[in-house]
Amino acid sequence: MMGLIGEREVACERRDMGSRLTGYVPRAAIGLILVVLAAEATAFADTLSEGVFHIEYAERDAAVARESLGILEETAAELDERLPLGEDPVRVVIAATSQEFRQYTVHFNDVRVSGVAESAHGLIVMKSPRLLPPDADYVGILRHEFIHILLHRNVAVDNMPRWLNEGTAMIVSKERRLTNSLHVARMYVQGRLLTYAQLNQAMSGSGRAGVLSDAYAQSLSMTRFLIERLGEDGFWDLLHALDTMTFREALETKASWTPQQFIEAWQRSLWAIALASALMSGFTLFQVMAILAVIGYLRKRRQARKLLRRWDDEERDFPRPHAWEDPDAAYVWEYDEDDA
């Protein structure tokens, strides 16, 4: 996952850097590289292996490594029917320091990044719980990153929109995201839902942290809406249809929606979320009615703008009256009655 719990789809495999050194590299540089490699080799002094799982960790994180192994085995068994693990290894690195973790997250400046997954290489890198805020969900984050690997091994993720990949991982991992509904409701009321293009850009890891938070909240909401409409079996049928179809084709075949129709249906459903979030937040009836009034006003204003744009387009395409007339002919109303 990217950003808040980022996934990077770029190769970041460790290689034997010494084998690539040439005579043109200064000796001082070679010495520095060897120091870095030695430090990296000693940072993860222990490895816990069981089946396809290999967990590298510092000595003080031994208990975390054992807990992580149990989480991975339990998740693999739970999802075996829909997302079988297979025989390829899964390597987990538990970073003991922020500096070690940053070696794997150079593309993410957000300090809230807690884990990354290199899905194509079966690699997960996690911050040690000692580096996380007290309310962080280490179990949910690890499950999330592992599910990215399982999706990569069982679904044609190249045909899977980034928002859907992240939304699926968030839902299946059962992460604690209790504020998400309120977050999306606030975005809806304030008229700042991300367009499809903005959502894809934000999910790429580029952009401000606030926009990234919006993107994750919106991705989760859109994915949850899709599951509610299709049912769990129908949702997984859609994902597996991506083996032979684009997302547009799979959505039209399995849900009878174009992507635009899906987005519009999801947006129409948000008024109920906004209302429920307001009530759960302890708003009075007057405040709820005020929120609904604002929502109604914003919706009418958007509809009015669309209508005006359509009229402008039609007016531009419609020929002017003068196009049918003789430009040298006088109009009837140009003659005064007294001249008749």
Backbone hydrogen bonds, N-H to C=O, Kabsch-Sander energy under -0.5 kcal/mol:
donor,donor_aa,acceptor,acceptor_aa,energy
2,M,6,G,-1.3
5,I,2,M,-1.6
6,G,3,G,-1.1
8,R,117,A,-1.0
9,E,7,E,-0.5
17,M,15,R,-1.5
19,S,16,D,-1.0
20,R,17,M,-1.5
21,L,18,G,-1.1
25,V,22,T,-1.5
30,I,26,P,-2.1
31,G,27,R,-2.6
32,L,28,A,-2.1
33,I,29,A,-2.5
34,L,30,I,-2.4
35,V,31,G,-2.0
36,V,32,L,-2.4
37,L,33,I,-2.7
38,A,34,L,-2.3
39,A,35,V,-2.5
40,E,36,V,-2.5
41,A,37,L,-2.3
42,T,38,A,-1.9
43,A,39,A,-1.5
44,F,40,E,-1.0
45,A,43,A,-0.8
46,D,57,Y,-2.1
48,L,55,I,-2.9
49,S,47,T,-0.6
50,E,53,F,-2.3
53,F,50,E,-2.0
54,H,90,V,-2.3
55,I,48,L,-3.1
56,E,54,H,-0.5
56,E,92,V,-3.2
57,Y,46,D,-2.2
61,D,58,A,-2.2
62,A,59,E,-1.4
65,A,61,D,-2.3
66,R,62,A,-2.1
67,E,63,A,-2.2
68,S,64,V,-2.7
69,L,65,A,-2.3
70,G,66,R,-1.9
71,I,67,E,-2.1
72,L,68,S,-2.4
73,E,69,L,-2.5
74,E,70,G,-2.3
75,T,71,I,-2.4
76,A,72,L,-2.5
77,A,73,E,-2.1
78,E,74,E,-2.2
79,L,75,T,-2.0
80,D,77,A,-0.7
83,L,79,L,-3.6
90,V,52,V,-3.1
91,R,122,G,-3.1
92,V,54,H,-2.8
93,V,124,I,-2.9
94,I,56,E,-2.5
94,I,92,V,-0.5
95,A,93,V,-0.8
95,A,126,M,-3.1
101,F,97,T,-1.9
102,R,98,S,-2.3
103,Q,99,Q,-0.8
103,Q,100,E,-0.7
104,Y,101,F,-1.8
105,T,102,R,-0.5
108,F,105,T,-1.8
109,N,107,H,-0.5
113,V,110,D,-1.8
114,S,4,L,-0.9
116,V,125,V,-2.3
118,E,123,L,-3.0
119,S,117,A,-1.0
121,H,118,E,-1.4
122,G,118,E,-0.6
122,G,119,S,-1.1
123,L,118,E,-1.8
124,I,91,R,-2.6
125,V,116,V,-2.6
126,M,93,V,-3.0
127,K,114,S,-2.3
128,S,95,A,-2.1
131,L,128,S,-2.7
132,L,129,P,-1.2
136,A,133,P,-1.9
138,Y,136,A,-1.0
141,I,137,D,-2.5
142,L,138,Y,-2.6
143,R,139,V,-2.4
144,H,140,G,-2.3
145,E,141,I,-2.4
146,F,142,L,-2.3
147,I,143,R,-2.4
148,H,144,H,-1.5
149,I,145,E,-1.2
150,L,146,F,-2.1
151,L,147,I,-2.8
152,H,148,H,-2.1
153,R,149,I,-1.7
154,N,150,L,-0.9
154,N,151,L,-0.8
155,V,151,L,-2.7
157,V,155,V,-2.0
159,N,156,A,-2.0
160,M,157,V,-1.3
165,N,161,P,-2.1
166,E,162,R,-2.5
167,G,163,W,-2.6
168,T,164,L,-2.5
169,A,165,N,-2.0
170,M,166,E,-2.5
171,I,167,G,-2.2
172,V,168,T,-2.9
173,S,169,A,-1.9
174,K,170,M,-0.6
174,K,171,I,-0.8
175,E,170,M,-1.4
177,R,175,E,-1.1
180,N,177,R,-1.3
183,H,179,T,-2.3
184,V,180,N,-2.7
185,A,181,S,-2.4
186,R,182,L,-2.3
187,M,183,H,-2.1
188,Y,184,V,-2.5
189,V,185,A,-2.6
190,Q,186,R,-2.2
191,G,188,Y,-1.1
192,R,187,M,-2.6
199,L,195,T,-2.7
200,N,196,Y,-2.2
201,Q,197,A,-2.1
202,A,198,Q,-2.5
203,M,199,L,-2.2
204,S,200,N,-0.6
204,S,201,Q,-0.9
205,G,202,A,-1.6
206,S,201,Q,-0.8
212,L,208,R,-2.2
213,S,209,A,-2.4
214,D,210,G,-2.0
215,A,211,V,-2.5
216,Y,212,L,-2.2
217,A,213,S,-2.3
218,Q,214,D,-2.7
219,S,215,A,-2.5
220,L,216,Y,-2.3
221,S,217,A,-2.1
222,M,218,Q,-2.7
223,T,219,S,-2.3
224,R,220,L,-2.5
225,F,221,S,-2.2
226,L,222,M,-2.0
227,I,223,T,-2.2
228,E,224,R,-2.4
229,R,225,F,-2.0
230,L,226,L,-2.2
231,G,227,I,-2.7
234,G,230,L,-0.6
235,F,231,G,-2.4
236,W,232,E,-2.1
237,D,233,D,-2.2
238,L,234,G,-1.9
239,L,235,F,-2.0
240,H,236,W,-2.4
241,A,237,D,-1.5
242,L,238,L,-0.6
242,L,239,L,-1.2
243,D,240,H,-1.5
244,T,241,A,-1.6
245,M,241,A,-1.1
250,A,246,T,-2.7
251,L,247,F,-2.8
252,E,248,R,-2.3
253,T,249,E,-2.2
254,K,250,A,-3.0
255,A,251,L,-2.1
256,S,252,E,-0.7
257,W,251,L,-1.2
262,F,258,T,-2.5
263,I,259,P,-2.4
264,E,260,Q,-2.4
265,A,261,Q,-2.4
266,W,262,F,-2.5
267,Q,263,I,-2.5
268,R,264,E,-2.1
269,S,265,A,-1.2
270,L,267,Q,-1.2
271,W,268,R,-0.7
272,A,269,S,-0.7
273,I,269,S,-0.9
274,A,270,L,-2.7
275,L,271,W,-2.2
276,A,272,A,-2.6
277,S,273,I,-2.7
278,A,274,A,-1.9
279,L,275,L,-2.2
280,M,276,A,-2.5
281,S,277,S,-1.4
282,G,279,L,-1.5
283,F,278,A,-2.0
288,V,284,T,-2.4
289,M,285,L,-2.6
290,A,286,F,-2.1
291,I,287,Q,-2.3
292,L,288,V,-2.6
293,A,289,M,-2.2
294,V,290,A,-2.2
295,I,291,I,-2.6
296,G,292,L,-2.7
297,Y,293,A,-2.6
298,L,294,V,-2.8
299,R,295,I,-2.5
300,K,296,G,-2.5
301,R,297,Y,-2.6
302,R,298,L,-2.3
303,Q,299,R,-2.3
304,A,300,K,-2.7
305,R,301,R,-2.3
306,K,302,R,-2.2
307,L,303,Q,-2.3
308,L,304,A,-2.6
309,R,305,R,-2.5
310,R,306,K,-2.2
311,W,307,L,-2.5
312,D,308,L,-2.6
313,D,309,R,-2.3
314,E,310,R,-2.6
315,E,311,W,-2.8
316,R,312,D,-2.1
317,D,313,D,-1.8
318,F,314,E,-1.6
323,A,320,R,-1.8
324,W,321,P,-1.9
325,E,322,H,-0.9
329,A,326,D,-1.4
334,E,331,Y,-1.7
335,Y,332,V,-1.7
339,D,336,D,-1.6
340,A,336,D,-0.5
340,A,337,E,-1.0
